Amino acid sequence: MNTSKLNDEDFINFLIATPKQATATEAARCQPTREGAPAHDAFTRLLHRLEPQADVLWREVEPQLQRDRGVLIIDDSVLDKPYARKMELVHHVWSGKHKRVVKGIDLITLLWSDGDRHLPCDYRLYDKADGKTKNDHFQDMITTAHERGFQPHLVLFDSWYASLENLKNVRKFDWKWLTQIKGNRRVNPDRQGLVRVENVPLPHEGKIVHLEGYGLVKVFLIVAQDGDKEYWMTNSLEMTELDRLAGAETSWKIEEYHRGLKQFTNVERCQARKAIAQQTFIGLSLRAFLRLEHFSFHTGISWFHAKLEITRDAVRNYLKHPRYHLTVASA
């Protein structure tokens, strides 16, 4: 049997280097000139034959983190596919970016952070066809994280994942969690009956109440300058407002991660129709991000400038030997 001309590192390096075009054809065109250079169909076959990337991602990230020093953050982001027609895994889903329902692939990520680093350690793709909800994926990733030995200081997630089942799933591992909640969640603040949390007087330092179906929790009210209200809830009854603020700021790390993943790894640009190719491409993009994050952490150079330096090298090479000139005919 012939040995493959390509491996996963070849495609990961291409995803890091290419500015926008991330097709198999473009990958083949960008290969260094040499005898036996892989053609575009070799890259296509690569996307259809690699093993599931979530397990490979964990093997690469495991040596880089300390499982008892940091927080776990779970959130999802939509990979836009506005022109997809017959692309598997693409559904109509709500996009926080566009504030409406769009066509895309819903990527759910479990991110580890110590405040400085952004390390994706697990992920799932929401697909209506497999019968699993996003909450099912949430619980699967939390259980897997426990099996891998994580002992986070906090588990952070937004109100979408704040169902009772999810809260209890985190609690069964003796982990502390912090989340936003909707104002209509029902609590018992004074043993006089259940009321909506938005109707409970909440001091700045928070208030311990009984959450319906769960038990004691602490709730905080944050009022923005424009009058908008945010409600935060935790099972850490000793949490102070400063602790909550620190947790809220850390939870924003996953938004920074989503932005970096999309801007610098081309994760949204796979044009393959088959689910297996999309899954592999997304997994390779996460692993490409892991390399950018590793480089950034150890050098102090941002993801943006790390990517830009590749383009600068190409521009420098062109300026040494420009190809395109204007030839003016003699009169």
BADREN-845173 format. One record per residue (C-alpha): residue in one letter; x, y, z; residue number from 0. Coordinates in pm, 1 decimal. Example, Ala and Ser with C-alpha at 12.3 -4.5 7.8 and 13.67 -1.06 7.14 Angstrom:
<atoms>
<atom nukol="A" x="1230.0" y="-450.0" z="780.0" koltor="0"/>
<atom nukol="S" x="1367.0" y="-106.0" z="714.0" koltor="1"/>
</atoms>
This chain:
<atoms>
<atom nukol="M" x="0.0" y="0.0" z="0.0" koltor="0"/>
<atom nukol="N" x="130.2" y="347.5" z="-88.3" koltor="1"/>
<atom nukol="T" x="226.3" y="573.4" z="199.5" koltor="2"/>
<atom nukol="S" x="20.7" y="892.2" z="219.8" koltor="3"/>
<atom nukol="K" x="200.1" y="1205.3" z="105.4" koltor="4"/>
<atom nukol="L" x="20.8" y="1409.4" z="371.1" koltor="5"/>
<atom nukol="N" x="-42.1" y="1411.0" z="743.1" koltor="6"/>
<atom nukol="D" x="-244.1" y="1626.4" z="977.7" koltor="7"/>
<atom nukol="E" x="48.7" y="1861.6" z="1048.9" koltor="8"/>
<atom nukol="D" x="68.6" y="1951.1" z="679.4" koltor="9"/>
<atom nukol="F" x="-290.4" y="2070.3" z="677.8" koltor="10"/>
<atom nukol="I" x="-260.0" y="2244.5" z="1016.4" koltor="11"/>
<atom nukol="N" x="39.6" y="2443.4" z="890.1" koltor="12"/>
<atom nukol="F" x="-157.5" y="2538.2" z="579.5" koltor="13"/>
<atom nukol="L" x="-451.6" y="2661.3" z="792.0" koltor="14"/>
<atom nukol="I" x="-216.8" y="2876.7" z="999.7" koltor="15"/>
<atom nukol="A" x="-41.7" y="3025.4" z="696.1" koltor="16"/>
<atom nukol="T" x="-319.3" y="3084.9" z="445.0" koltor="17"/>
<atom nukol="P" x="-492.6" y="3424.6" z="476.4" koltor="18"/>
<atom nukol="K" x="-843.8" y="3328.1" z="364.2" koltor="19"/>
<atom nukol="Q" x="-858.8" y="3054.5" z="102.1" koltor="20"/>
<atom nukol="A" x="-864.8" y="2717.5" z="278.2" koltor="21"/>
<atom nukol="T" x="-976.8" y="2472.3" z="8.3" koltor="22"/>
<atom nukol="A" x="-797.9" y="2152.1" z="-84.5" koltor="23"/>
<atom nukol="T" x="-720.0" y="2302.6" z="-424.2" koltor="24"/>
<atom nukol="E" x="-555.5" y="2606.1" z="-265.1" koltor="25"/>
<atom nukol="A" x="-363.1" y="2383.7" z="-25.1" koltor="26"/>
<atom nukol="A" x="-217.8" y="2193.7" z="-320.4" koltor="27"/>
<atom nukol="R" x="-127.8" y="2515.8" z="-503.1" koltor="28"/>
<atom nukol="C" x="60.3" y="2645.2" z="-197.1" koltor="29"/>
<atom nukol="Q" x="286.5" y="2342.1" z="-159.8" koltor="30"/>
<atom nukol="P" x="660.4" y="2396.7" z="-208.8" koltor="31"/>
<atom nukol="T" x="771.9" y="2298.8" z="-555.9" koltor="32"/>
<atom nukol="R" x="912.1" y="1947.3" z="-542.9" koltor="33"/>
<atom nukol="E" x="881.6" y="1614.2" z="-716.2" koltor="34"/>
<atom nukol="G" x="574.7" y="1424.1" z="-605.1" koltor="35"/>
<atom nukol="A" x="406.0" y="1722.4" z="-438.8" koltor="36"/>
<atom nukol="P" x="52.1" y="1626.8" z="-326.8" koltor="37"/>
<atom nukol="A" x="-240.9" y="1716.2" z="-550.0" koltor="38"/>
<atom nukol="H" x="-570.5" y="1859.9" z="-424.5" koltor="39"/>
<atom nukol="D" x="-737.4" y="1518.0" z="-405.5" koltor="40"/>
<atom nukol="A" x="-473.6" y="1409.5" z="-151.2" koltor="41"/>
<atom nukol="F" x="-591.6" y="1688.8" z="80.3" koltor="42"/>
<atom nukol="T" x="-953.6" y="1589.6" z="20.6" koltor="43"/>
<atom nukol="R" x="-876.6" y="1229.5" z="113.7" koltor="44"/>
<atom nukol="L" x="-694.6" y="1350.2" z="425.4" koltor="45"/>
<atom nukol="L" x="-1010.6" y="1522.2" z="551.2" koltor="46"/>
<atom nukol="H" x="-1205.6" y="1198.2" z="505.9" koltor="47"/>
<atom nukol="R" x="-964.8" y="955.2" z="672.7" koltor="48"/>
<atom nukol="L" x="-829.7" y="1114.3" z="992.4" koltor="49"/>
<atom nukol="E" x="-945.7" y="990.1" z="1332.9" koltor="50"/>
<atom nukol="P" x="-1186.0" y="1197.9" z="1547.9" koltor="51"/>
<atom nukol="Q" x="-1007.9" y="1519.3" z="1632.6" koltor="52"/>
<atom nukol="A" x="-1147.4" y="1580.7" z="1984.6" koltor="53"/>
<atom nukol="D" x="-934.5" y="1296.5" z="2124.3" koltor="54"/>
<atom nukol="V" x="-625.9" y="1415.6" z="1937.7" koltor="55"/>
<atom nukol="L" x="-683.4" y="1770.5" z="2062.1" koltor="56"/>
<atom nukol="W" x="-687.0" y="1646.2" z="2421.1" koltor="57"/>
<atom nukol="R" x="-361.2" y="1454.4" z="2376.6" koltor="58"/>
<atom nukol="E" x="-195.1" y="1773.7" z="2253.8" koltor="59"/>
<atom nukol="V" x="-338.1" y="2008.1" z="2515.3" koltor="60"/>
<atom nukol="E" x="-302.2" y="1780.2" z="2819.4" koltor="61"/>
<atom nukol="P" x="70.7" y="1849.9" z="2882.1" koltor="62"/>
<atom nukol="Q" x="10.2" y="2226.0" z="2861.7" koltor="63"/>
<atom nukol="L" x="-234.3" y="2273.9" z="3147.0" koltor="64"/>
<atom nukol="Q" x="-260.4" y="2207.7" z="3519.2" koltor="65"/>
<atom nukol="R" x="-597.0" y="2049.5" z="3582.8" koltor="66"/>
<atom nukol="D" x="-631.3" y="2185.4" z="3936.9" koltor="67"/>
<atom nukol="R" x="-528.7" y="2545.2" z="3857.1" koltor="68"/>
<atom nukol="G" x="-780.7" y="2722.6" z="3642.5" koltor="69"/>
<atom nukol="V" x="-1142.7" y="2739.4" z="3537.8" koltor="70"/>
<atom nukol="L" x="-1350.3" y="2556.8" z="3279.8" koltor="71"/>
<atom nukol="I" x="-1569.9" y="2762.4" z="3047.6" koltor="72"/>
<atom nukol="I" x="-1837.9" y="2619.1" z="2820.1" koltor="73"/>
<atom nukol="D" x="-2005.6" y="2807.0" z="2538.7" koltor="74"/>
<atom nukol="D" x="-2101.4" y="2760.4" z="2176.9" koltor="75"/>
<atom nukol="S" x="-2043.7" y="2965.2" z="1864.9" koltor="76"/>
<atom nukol="V" x="-2196.7" y="2944.9" z="1519.0" koltor="77"/>
<atom nukol="L" x="-1964.2" y="2886.0" z="1223.8" koltor="78"/>
<atom nukol="D" x="-2138.6" y="3085.5" z="951.6" koltor="79"/>
<atom nukol="K" x="-2234.2" y="2892.4" z="637.3" koltor="80"/>
<atom nukol="P" x="-2468.3" y="3139.8" z="462.6" koltor="81"/>
<atom nukol="Y" x="-2432.2" y="2985.4" z="116.2" koltor="82"/>
<atom nukol="A" x="-2448.0" y="2618.0" z="211.4" koltor="83"/>
<atom nukol="R" x="-2704.2" y="2416.5" z="15.9" koltor="84"/>
<atom nukol="K" x="-2632.1" y="2048.0" z="67.7" koltor="85"/>
<atom nukol="M" x="-2368.1" y="2066.5" z="341.3" koltor="86"/>
<atom nukol="E" x="-2405.0" y="1818.6" z="627.2" koltor="87"/>
<atom nukol="L" x="-2404.8" y="1949.1" z="988.1" koltor="88"/>
<atom nukol="V" x="-2543.0" y="2286.0" z="871.8" koltor="89"/>
<atom nukol="H" x="-2868.3" y="2387.6" z="1042.2" koltor="90"/>
<atom nukol="H" x="-3066.9" y="2701.2" z="1110.8" koltor="91"/>
<atom nukol="V" x="-2941.7" y="2811.0" z="1453.3" koltor="92"/>
<atom nukol="W" x="-2954.6" y="3124.0" z="1666.4" koltor="93"/>
<atom nukol="S" x="-2644.6" y="3341.2" z="1633.1" koltor="94"/>
<atom nukol="G" x="-2547.1" y="3576.2" z="1913.5" koltor="95"/>
<atom nukol="K" x="-2324.3" y="3758.3" z="1665.9" koltor="96"/>
<atom nukol="H" x="-2601.6" y="3831.1" z="1415.8" koltor="97"/>
<atom nukol="K" x="-2885.3" y="3843.2" z="1674.0" koltor="98"/>
<atom nukol="R" x="-3100.0" y="3622.6" z="1453.2" koltor="99"/>
<atom nukol="V" x="-3133.2" y="3269.9" z="1316.6" koltor="100"/>
<atom nukol="V" x="-2869.6" y="3190.1" z="1053.4" koltor="101"/>
<atom nukol="K" x="-2736.2" y="2891.4" z="863.5" koltor="102"/>
<atom nukol="G" x="-2428.2" y="2745.1" z="1023.7" koltor="103"/>
<atom nukol="I" x="-2257.2" y="2475.2" z="1226.1" koltor="104"/>
<atom nukol="D" x="-2291.8" y="2503.7" z="1602.5" koltor="105"/>
<atom nukol="L" x="-1955.5" y="2442.9" z="1773.0" koltor="106"/>
<atom nukol="I" x="-1962.4" y="2383.5" z="2150.0" koltor="107"/>
<atom nukol="T" x="-1626.0" y="2418.4" z="2322.7" koltor="108"/>
<atom nukol="L" x="-1490.9" y="2340.1" z="2668.6" koltor="109"/>
<atom nukol="L" x="-1214.3" y="2591.8" z="2733.4" koltor="110"/>
<atom nukol="W" x="-959.1" y="2583.5" z="3016.1" koltor="111"/>
<atom nukol="S" x="-814.0" y="2914.8" z="3132.1" koltor="112"/>
<atom nukol="D" x="-587.9" y="3031.3" z="3412.0" koltor="113"/>
<atom nukol="G" x="-657.9" y="3395.1" z="3325.0" koltor="114"/>
<atom nukol="D" x="-371.7" y="3422.5" z="3076.0" koltor="115"/>
<atom nukol="R" x="-412.1" y="3125.2" z="2846.0" koltor="116"/>
<atom nukol="H" x="-700.0" y="3001.0" z="2628.5" koltor="117"/>
<atom nukol="L" x="-676.0" y="2624.1" z="2580.3" koltor="118"/>
<atom nukol="P" x="-961.4" y="2433.5" z="2414.1" koltor="119"/>
<atom nukol="C" x="-960.4" y="2086.4" z="2566.9" koltor="120"/>
<atom nukol="D" x="-1284.7" y="1937.9" z="2432.4" koltor="121"/>
<atom nukol="Y" x="-1556.0" y="2021.1" z="2183.1" koltor="122"/>
<atom nukol="R" x="-1873.9" y="1890.5" z="2023.5" koltor="123"/>
<atom nukol="L" x="-2068.2" y="1974.1" z="1707.4" koltor="124"/>
<atom nukol="Y" x="-2440.3" y="2010.5" z="1754.7" koltor="125"/>
<atom nukol="D" x="-2622.8" y="1803.0" z="1495.0" koltor="126"/>
<atom nukol="K" x="-2999.3" y="1754.9" z="1509.3" koltor="127"/>
<atom nukol="A" x="-2961.8" y="1422.6" z="1330.2" koltor="128"/>
<atom nukol="D" x="-2778.8" y="1250.3" z="1619.0" koltor="129"/>
<atom nukol="G" x="-3060.6" y="1324.4" z="1864.8" koltor="130"/>
<atom nukol="K" x="-2841.1" y="1501.2" z="2119.6" koltor="131"/>
<atom nukol="T" x="-2924.2" y="1846.4" z="2250.2" koltor="132"/>
<atom nukol="K" x="-2667.5" y="2110.2" z="2340.1" koltor="133"/>
<atom nukol="N" x="-2740.1" y="2033.6" z="2705.6" koltor="134"/>
<atom nukol="D" x="-2656.3" y="1666.6" z="2640.4" koltor="135"/>
<atom nukol="H" x="-2322.3" y="1775.1" z="2496.3" koltor="136"/>
<atom nukol="F" x="-2267.6" y="2003.4" z="2797.4" koltor="137"/>
<atom nukol="Q" x="-2313.5" y="1712.6" z="3036.8" koltor="138"/>
<atom nukol="D" x="-2097.7" y="1480.3" z="2825.3" koltor="139"/>
<atom nukol="M" x="-1807.0" y="1725.5" z="2828.2" koltor="140"/>
<atom nukol="I" x="-1838.2" y="1794.2" z="3200.8" koltor="141"/>
<atom nukol="T" x="-1835.4" y="1420.4" z="3273.0" koltor="142"/>
<atom nukol="T" x="-1537.5" y="1368.3" z="3042.5" koltor="143"/>
<atom nukol="A" x="-1350.2" y="1654.0" z="3212.6" koltor="144"/>
<atom nukol="H" x="-1405.8" y="1487.9" z="3551.1" koltor="145"/>
<atom nukol="E" x="-1282.2" y="1155.2" z="3415.6" koltor="146"/>
<atom nukol="R" x="-969.1" y="1331.7" z="3292.0" koltor="147"/>
<atom nukol="G" x="-893.2" y="1457.1" z="3640.6" koltor="148"/>
<atom nukol="F" x="-992.7" y="1822.1" z="3622.6" koltor="149"/>
<atom nukol="Q" x="-1049.8" y="2003.4" z="3952.0" koltor="150"/>
<atom nukol="P" x="-1145.8" y="2355.4" z="3841.3" koltor="151"/>
<atom nukol="H" x="-1191.9" y="2646.5" z="4077.4" koltor="152"/>
<atom nukol="L" x="-1509.1" y="2733.4" z="3884.6" koltor="153"/>
<atom nukol="V" x="-1716.5" y="2613.3" z="3591.9" koltor="154"/>
<atom nukol="L" x="-1847.7" y="2910.3" z="3392.5" koltor="155"/>
<atom nukol="F" x="-2132.6" y="2915.6" z="3139.0" koltor="156"/>
<atom nukol="D" x="-2413.0" y="3143.1" z="3023.5" koltor="157"/>
<atom nukol="S" x="-2786.1" y="3126.2" z="3083.8" koltor="158"/>
<atom nukol="W" x="-2845.9" y="2892.4" z="2789.4" koltor="159"/>
<atom nukol="Y" x="-2679.2" y="2610.5" z="2985.8" koltor="160"/>
<atom nukol="A" x="-2822.2" y="2699.7" z="3328.8" koltor="161"/>
<atom nukol="S" x="-3084.9" y="2423.6" z="3335.3" koltor="162"/>
<atom nukol="L" x="-3138.4" y="2230.7" z="3659.0" koltor="163"/>
<atom nukol="E" x="-2999.8" y="1913.6" z="3501.7" koltor="164"/>
<atom nukol="N" x="-2679.1" y="2091.5" z="3405.1" koltor="165"/>
<atom nukol="L" x="-2640.1" y="2256.6" z="3745.4" koltor="166"/>
<atom nukol="K" x="-2685.6" y="1922.8" z="3919.8" koltor="167"/>
<atom nukol="N" x="-2444.2" y="1757.3" z="3679.1" koltor="168"/>
<atom nukol="V" x="-2169.6" y="2001.6" z="3779.3" koltor="169"/>
<atom nukol="R" x="-2257.2" y="1977.4" z="4149.7" koltor="170"/>
<atom nukol="K" x="-2228.2" y="1598.4" z="4161.5" koltor="171"/>
<atom nukol="F" x="-1852.1" y="1635.1" z="4110.6" koltor="172"/>
<atom nukol="D" x="-1832.4" y="1883.5" z="4403.2" koltor="173"/>
<atom nukol="W" x="-1745.3" y="2161.8" z="4161.8" koltor="174"/>
<atom nukol="K" x="-1845.1" y="2526.6" z="4202.3" koltor="175"/>
<atom nukol="W" x="-2023.6" y="2697.0" z="3915.8" koltor="176"/>
<atom nukol="L" x="-2112.4" y="3052.2" z="3815.5" koltor="177"/>
<atom nukol="T" x="-2365.5" y="3142.0" z="3547.8" koltor="178"/>
<atom nukol="Q" x="-2600.2" y="3408.9" z="3428.8" koltor="179"/>
<atom nukol="I" x="-2972.2" y="3341.0" z="3463.5" koltor="180"/>
<atom nukol="K" x="-3293.4" y="3485.1" z="3329.0" koltor="181"/>
<atom nukol="G" x="-3502.3" y="3710.8" z="3550.9" koltor="182"/>
<atom nukol="N" x="-3791.6" y="3462.0" z="3544.6" koltor="183"/>
<atom nukol="R" x="-3609.5" y="3187.0" z="3735.3" koltor="184"/>
<atom nukol="R" x="-3808.0" y="3102.4" z="4046.6" koltor="185"/>
<atom nukol="V" x="-3647.0" y="3115.7" z="4390.5" koltor="186"/>
<atom nukol="N" x="-3761.3" y="3114.8" z="4751.8" koltor="187"/>
<atom nukol="P" x="-3582.9" y="3405.3" z="4924.9" koltor="188"/>
<atom nukol="D" x="-3750.9" y="3397.6" z="5267.8" koltor="189"/>
<atom nukol="R" x="-3930.8" y="3063.1" z="5300.1" koltor="190"/>
<atom nukol="Q" x="-4256.1" y="3236.9" z="5211.7" koltor="191"/>
<atom nukol="G" x="-4294.2" y="3083.2" z="4866.8" koltor="192"/>
<atom nukol="L" x="-4149.2" y="3091.9" z="4515.5" koltor="193"/>
<atom nukol="V" x="-4113.0" y="3419.2" z="4327.1" koltor="194"/>
<atom nukol="R" x="-3933.0" y="3529.7" z="4013.5" koltor="195"/>
<atom nukol="V" x="-3578.0" y="3635.0" z="4088.7" koltor="196"/>
<atom nukol="E" x="-3640.1" y="3971.4" z="3921.1" koltor="197"/>
<atom nukol="N" x="-3893.0" y="4045.0" z="4196.2" koltor="198"/>
<atom nukol="V" x="-3647.2" y="3976.0" z="4481.1" koltor="199"/>
<atom nukol="P" x="-3465.8" y="4274.0" z="4641.9" koltor="200"/>
<atom nukol="L" x="-3098.4" y="4191.5" z="4589.8" koltor="201"/>
<atom nukol="P" x="-2821.4" y="4379.2" z="4775.5" koltor="202"/>
<atom nukol="H" x="-2491.6" y="4461.2" z="4604.3" koltor="203"/>
<atom nukol="E" x="-2314.0" y="4179.9" z="4790.6" koltor="204"/>
<atom nukol="G" x="-2566.1" y="3921.7" z="4669.7" koltor="205"/>
<atom nukol="K" x="-2832.7" y="3720.9" z="4848.6" koltor="206"/>
<atom nukol="I" x="-2860.5" y="3351.5" z="4939.8" koltor="207"/>
<atom nukol="V" x="-3189.9" y="3203.5" z="4822.3" koltor="208"/>
<atom nukol="H" x="-3338.8" y="2862.6" z="4753.7" koltor="209"/>
<atom nukol="L" x="-3350.1" y="2777.1" z="4382.4" koltor="210"/>
<atom nukol="E" x="-3654.1" y="2574.5" z="4285.6" koltor="211"/>
<atom nukol="G" x="-3558.9" y="2210.2" z="4234.7" koltor="212"/>
<atom nukol="Y" x="-3194.7" y="2262.3" z="4334.6" koltor="213"/>
<atom nukol="G" x="-3116.5" y="2406.3" z="4677.7" koltor="214"/>
<atom nukol="L" x="-2930.3" y="2703.0" z="4819.3" koltor="215"/>
<atom nukol="V" x="-2758.7" y="2937.9" z="4575.1" koltor="216"/>
<atom nukol="K" x="-2633.1" y="3293.8" z="4582.0" koltor="217"/>
<atom nukol="V" x="-2775.1" y="3551.1" z="4340.1" koltor="218"/>
<atom nukol="F" x="-2623.8" y="3883.5" z="4232.5" koltor="219"/>
<atom nukol="L" x="-2787.7" y="4172.5" z="4048.3" koltor="220"/>
<atom nukol="I" x="-2583.0" y="4387.8" z="3811.0" koltor="221"/>
<atom nukol="V" x="-2740.9" y="4705.7" z="3674.1" koltor="222"/>
<atom nukol="A" x="-2574.7" y="4857.6" z="3368.0" koltor="223"/>
<atom nukol="Q" x="-2555.2" y="5229.9" z="3300.6" koltor="224"/>
<atom nukol="D" x="-2834.3" y="5200.3" z="3043.6" koltor="225"/>
<atom nukol="G" x="-3058.4" y="5033.0" z="3301.1" koltor="226"/>
<atom nukol="D" x="-3024.4" y="4676.2" z="3171.9" koltor="227"/>
<atom nukol="K" x="-3015.0" y="4415.3" z="3446.1" koltor="228"/>
<atom nukol="E" x="-2803.3" y="4101.4" z="3468.6" koltor="229"/>
<atom nukol="Y" x="-2862.2" y="3822.6" z="3717.5" koltor="230"/>
<atom nukol="W" x="-2574.1" y="3596.6" z="3818.0" koltor="231"/>
<atom nukol="M" x="-2605.5" y="3280.7" z="4024.8" koltor="232"/>
<atom nukol="T" x="-2355.6" y="3046.6" z="4193.3" koltor="233"/>
<atom nukol="N" x="-2352.5" y="2750.8" z="4430.1" koltor="234"/>
<atom nukol="S" x="-2051.2" y="2904.7" z="4605.0" koltor="235"/>
<atom nukol="L" x="-2234.3" y="3065.2" z="4896.2" koltor="236"/>
<atom nukol="E" x="-1915.5" y="3236.5" z="5017.0" koltor="237"/>
<atom nukol="M" x="-1859.1" y="3414.3" z="4684.4" koltor="238"/>
<atom nukol="T" x="-1819.0" y="3791.8" z="4713.9" koltor="239"/>
<atom nukol="E" x="-1905.7" y="4050.7" z="4450.8" koltor="240"/>
<atom nukol="L" x="-1534.2" y="4085.5" z="4371.3" koltor="241"/>
<atom nukol="D" x="-1511.3" y="3708.1" z="4321.6" koltor="242"/>
<atom nukol="R" x="-1815.6" y="3719.8" z="4095.1" koltor="243"/>
<atom nukol="L" x="-1668.3" y="4005.3" z="3894.0" koltor="244"/>
<atom nukol="A" x="-1342.7" y="3813.7" z="3848.6" koltor="245"/>
<atom nukol="G" x="-1537.2" y="3506.7" z="3735.3" koltor="246"/>
<atom nukol="A" x="-1744.3" y="3711.3" z="3490.8" koltor="247"/>
<atom nukol="E" x="-1430.8" y="3865.8" z="3340.7" koltor="248"/>
<atom nukol="T" x="-1270.9" y="3523.0" z="3305.4" koltor="249"/>
<atom nukol="S" x="-1581.4" y="3385.5" z="3134.1" koltor="250"/>
<atom nukol="W" x="-1522.7" y="3642.4" z="2859.4" koltor="251"/>
<atom nukol="K" x="-1207.1" y="3450.4" z="2763.3" koltor="252"/>
<atom nukol="I" x="-1414.9" y="3211.5" z="2556.8" koltor="253"/>
<atom nukol="E" x="-1545.0" y="3499.9" z="2347.0" koltor="254"/>
<atom nukol="E" x="-1185.2" y="3605.2" z="2281.0" koltor="255"/>
<atom nukol="Y" x="-1110.2" y="3244.8" z="2189.6" koltor="256"/>
<atom nukol="H" x="-1403.1" y="3224.5" z="1946.0" koltor="257"/>
<atom nukol="R" x="-1289.9" y="3545.8" z="1778.3" koltor="258"/>
<atom nukol="G" x="-930.8" y="3424.4" z="1748.1" koltor="259"/>
<atom nukol="L" x="-1035.7" y="3082.9" z="1618.3" koltor="260"/>
<atom nukol="K" x="-1243.7" y="3237.3" z="1339.7" koltor="261"/>
<atom nukol="Q" x="-999.7" y="3511.7" z="1243.0" koltor="262"/>
<atom nukol="F" x="-675.4" y="3315.0" z="1240.5" koltor="263"/>
<atom nukol="T" x="-748.5" y="2946.1" z="1160.9" koltor="264"/>
<atom nukol="N" x="-1008.7" y="2965.1" z="879.8" koltor="265"/>
<atom nukol="V" x="-1240.1" y="2738.6" z="1079.5" koltor="266"/>
<atom nukol="E" x="-1548.1" y="2866.2" z="891.0" koltor="267"/>
<atom nukol="R" x="-1402.1" y="2822.9" z="542.7" koltor="268"/>
<atom nukol="C" x="-1434.5" y="2449.1" z="479.6" koltor="269"/>
<atom nukol="Q" x="-1635.9" y="2388.8" z="160.4" koltor="270"/>
<atom nukol="A" x="-1669.8" y="2011.7" z="193.1" koltor="271"/>
<atom nukol="R" x="-2020.9" y="1868.9" z="198.9" koltor="272"/>
<atom nukol="K" x="-1966.5" y="1552.1" z="400.5" koltor="273"/>
<atom nukol="A" x="-1993.4" y="1562.9" z="779.0" koltor="274"/>
<atom nukol="I" x="-1669.4" y="1367.7" z="831.6" koltor="275"/>
<atom nukol="A" x="-1471.4" y="1623.6" z="628.0" koltor="276"/>
<atom nukol="Q" x="-1629.2" y="1915.2" z="815.9" koltor="277"/>
<atom nukol="Q" x="-1557.8" y="1747.5" z="1150.8" koltor="278"/>
<atom nukol="T" x="-1195.3" y="1685.7" z="1058.3" koltor="279"/>
<atom nukol="F" x="-1145.2" y="2038.3" z="922.9" koltor="280"/>
<atom nukol="I" x="-1287.9" y="2195.8" z="1238.8" koltor="281"/>
<atom nukol="G" x="-1073.7" y="1970.4" z="1457.7" koltor="282"/>
<atom nukol="L" x="-761.2" y="2064.5" z="1262.1" koltor="283"/>
<atom nukol="S" x="-854.6" y="2432.7" z="1298.9" koltor="284"/>
<atom nukol="L" x="-876.0" y="2396.7" z="1678.2" koltor="285"/>
<atom nukol="R" x="-535.4" y="2230.9" z="1677.8" koltor="286"/>
<atom nukol="A" x="-401.9" y="2514.9" z="1461.3" koltor="287"/>
<atom nukol="F" x="-530.8" y="2760.8" z="1720.5" koltor="288"/>
<atom nukol="L" x="-356.4" y="2560.4" z="1992.3" koltor="289"/>
<atom nukol="R" x="-25.5" y="2615.6" z="1815.4" koltor="290"/>
<atom nukol="L" x="-86.8" y="2988.5" z="1778.8" koltor="291"/>
<atom nukol="E" x="-182.0" y="3013.8" z="2146.0" koltor="292"/>
<atom nukol="H" x="128.4" y="2817.6" z="2251.5" koltor="293"/>
<atom nukol="F" x="350.3" y="3048.8" z="2045.4" koltor="294"/>
<atom nukol="S" x="174.6" y="3359.8" z="2175.8" koltor="295"/>
<atom nukol="F" x="206.0" y="3255.7" z="2539.7" koltor="296"/>
<atom nukol="H" x="577.7" y="3180.3" z="2518.4" koltor="297"/>
<atom nukol="T" x="678.6" y="3481.0" z="2307.0" koltor="298"/>
<atom nukol="G" x="432.8" y="3751.5" z="2409.1" koltor="299"/>
<atom nukol="I" x="338.5" y="3801.2" z="2042.7" koltor="300"/>
<atom nukol="S" x="-35.8" y="3820.5" z="1982.0" koltor="301"/>
<atom nukol="W" x="-225.7" y="3581.0" z="1755.9" koltor="302"/>
<atom nukol="F" x="-280.2" y="3870.6" z="1515.8" koltor="303"/>
<atom nukol="H" x="87.1" y="3960.3" z="1483.1" koltor="304"/>
<atom nukol="A" x="193.3" y="3594.7" z="1467.6" koltor="305"/>
<atom nukol="K" x="-34.1" y="3546.8" z="1165.7" koltor="306"/>
<atom nukol="L" x="56.8" y="3883.7" z="1015.1" koltor="307"/>
<atom nukol="E" x="427.2" y="3801.3" z="1022.0" koltor="308"/>
<atom nukol="I" x="364.8" y="3517.2" z="776.2" koltor="309"/>
<atom nukol="T" x="207.7" y="3762.5" z="533.3" koltor="310"/>
<atom nukol="R" x="487.8" y="4012.5" z="589.9" koltor="311"/>
<atom nukol="D" x="745.7" y="3751.1" z="489.0" koltor="312"/>
<atom nukol="A" x="552.9" y="3687.6" z="168.0" koltor="313"/>
<atom nukol="V" x="534.0" y="4061.9" z="95.7" koltor="314"/>
<atom nukol="R" x="907.6" y="4103.5" z="159.5" koltor="315"/>
<atom nukol="N" x="984.6" y="3821.8" z="-84.7" koltor="316"/>
<atom nukol="Y" x="763.5" y="3980.3" z="-347.9" koltor="317"/>
<atom nukol="L" x="921.8" y="4323.3" z="-300.9" koltor="318"/>
<atom nukol="K" x="1262.5" y="4168.4" z="-367.5" koltor="319"/>
<atom nukol="H" x="1140.2" y="4024.7" z="-695.8" koltor="320"/>
<atom nukol="P" x="819.4" y="4197.5" z="-811.5" koltor="321"/>
<atom nukol="R" x="645.2" y="4013.6" z="-1094.4" koltor="322"/>
<atom nukol="Y" x="399.8" y="4262.2" z="-1232.2" koltor="323"/>
<atom nukol="H" x="516.5" y="4564.9" z="-1429.8" koltor="324"/>
<atom nukol="L" x="355.6" y="4819.5" z="-1654.8" koltor="325"/>
<atom nukol="T" x="503.1" y="4816.7" z="-2003.2" koltor="326"/>
<atom nukol="V" x="440.9" y="5136.2" z="-2198.4" koltor="327"/>
<atom nukol="A" x="463.5" y="5112.6" z="-2575.2" koltor="328"/>
<atom nukol="S" x="699.5" y="5356.4" z="-2744.6" koltor="329"/>
<atom nukol="A" x="540.3" y="5644.6" z="-2931.1" koltor="330"/>
</atoms>
